[in-house]
Amino acid sequence: MDMFSNLALGFSVALTLKNIALCFAGCFVGTLIGVLPGVGPIATIAMLLPITFGLDPTGALIMLAGIYYGAQYGGSTTAILVNLPGEATSVVTTLDGHQMAKQGRAGVALGIAAIGSFFAGCVATLLIAALGLPLTRLAQLFGPAEYFSLMVMGLVFAVVLARGSILKAICMILLGLMLAQVGTDLETGQERMTLGLISLSDGIDFAVLAMGIFGFAEIIRNLENPETRDVVRGTIGRLLPGKEDFRQSYMPILRGTFIGSILGILPGNGAVLGPFAAYTMEKRLAKDPSRFGRGAIEGVAGPESANNAGAQTAFIPLLTLGIPPNAVMALMVGAMTIHGIIPGPQVMTRNPELFWGMVASMWVGNLMLVIINLPLVGIWVKLLKVPYRLMFPAILIFCCIGIYSINNSPSDVMFTAFFGLFGYIVLKLGFEPAPMLLGFVLGKLMEEKLRQSLILSRGDFMTFLDRPVSAVLLVIAVAMLVLALLPSIRKSRDEVFTE
Amino acid sequence: MANQDEQAGRAGSGIRAQQDFVAGLFLAVIALFAIWQASDMPLGTLRAMGPGMLPRAVAVMVGLGGVILMVSSFLEEGPALERFHWRGPLFILGGILLFALTIRTAGLIVAGPLSMIFGSLASDEFNWKEAAIFAVALTAICIVLFKFALGLPIPVIAFM
């Protein structure tokens, strides 16, 4: 089997002492920052990006993968212990996880979340290994028209899955596309919308935009709405779930992994749906649904597995097609580009050690999470008690140093402040900023592919419908949008997000 | 959300969703600015697009979205505009700007405490002594971590 020899190659890369150490360090600092309330995975990764700069590309990517999982798991820890979801995907975990914590079973909740995540991570790693090669081959058959249509579909998914008004989400995507056009035109070399600023001639750096909007704007907003932090008092209890807990959770873990993996592959942030879908399903299947919301272990096991499975399979569109499905993955693109790797089908063929090493290190990263987190829960609890008035200056300085270090440029730091203000205004006006980031990331590639396909078709837009694959992708996109706009579906969509 | 929506109706102005109205206006202004910025770039043809074609097309779409939002704010009930505060944005963004201005000229040893103490003023629970001690201690940690442990080329002392 190809897949196993590839995985073996990957493990031979990931299991060197140096790379294990990097993976460990990544998971550790990722969790450390990710646990802080109000710091989601995007801010965590952007903040920690500079610490990977001194490494070789493979080592850096392995460490980044570790940071990514650490940040994800850190969010769940906060959700369980403080009842504050770090990001959309851990909202569901607060429902039953925090109830379990209040009943003195915080340890078991964290334990089952780690075990479920680990299982989901194992399955998702295998899935990436299995789908990597065929999808890469498929991607190599794609022409510019197919790529363009695929990205349109991804953006439509992102709109449909965003919370709140669909019109506002569309506007945010367009705004992201607009920001992506700042900088030098790819074909003619003309400067576009740079306002005459030299530092804008290379375009806006993704980390600058992401940090402004998800780092600084979040701080400002958190300061305005003083949180009632409800850190669990008393004991964490034992960490290892008992026999009965396992009996109740193994099916939810299996189901959650399945749902999460599939949704995660979808372009346009399908992963965010995983935990919601898993929770709803467990509640429907349960003999006694009234237990949910009162500390049912299934309500932690299922969504957490789905969360982690989706977080991992989201790498599939990125690594095979070069299309990031969500904002976190978009940040990973930025990180890879800094190390001279352009994600896409060519990575697997040109640097197989890097590709498979990273896949294998995802599995190692998941294992690390179990090993690090369970013994260190005590430290995380202490960290959660640090008051926000001390936490936010620390976040501020880490963000500043992080942004400065990317290009050693003070003007980048100033632009981040500008986008912080922009993000604050946008949040106040009721927009969801995540779709904007996705539009921004796909913007350059979309423009390139659009122009290429129109050159090939001599200016005929029908090329997108004449080519069958492209036509199917566009039809799916339109159908999704229409469905989302239908009043009855709109209502149930709102319910999913408010539950 | 439902009760919030009901309260939001503004008598008199005819605007039923204040937040959406301002949001639409915000987008329209950005779109106009972008159209103005893109106005001197050659459009090209569909067969060979010039650099100005897509920026203008996207800007028009953003503007259109803004107009639709504004129109719908007269028709549908929606939330009122949230209050804007000045303290958070001023001190947080000011702290970042101070960092940007001093990092090259004075180095992290000045930029760190300066930006953190100034930024700390954004909180209602500000306390001089605590903020100063914390800022100095954290700057020392940052210098050890980023400069010495990770070897990033960040200026620590630049003014000497």
Interface residues (C-beta under 8 A of the other chain):
Chain A: P50 I51 F53 G54 S165 L167 K168 I170 C171 L174 L175 L177 M178 Q181 D185 E187 T188 Q190 R192 M193 L195 F216 I219 I220 R221 L223 E224 P226 P387 Y388 R389 L390 F392 P393 A394 L396 I397 F398 C399 C400 I401 Y404 S405 N408 P410 S411 V413 M414 T416 A417 G420 L421 Y424 I425 K428 L429 G430 F431 E447 L450 R451 L454 I455 R458 G459 D460 F461 T498
Chain B: M1 Q19 D20 V22 A23 F26 L27 I30 A34 Q37 A38 M41 P42 T45 L46 R47 A48 M49 G50 P51 G52 L54 P55 V58 A59 M61 V62 G65 G66 I68 L69 S72 P79 L81 E82 F84 H85 R87 G88 P89 I92 L93 G95 I96 L97 F99 A100 L101 I103 R104 L108 A111 G112 S115 M116 I117 G119 S120 A122 S123 D124 E125 F126 N127 E130 A131 F134 A135 L138 T139 C142 F146 L150 G151 L152 P153 I154
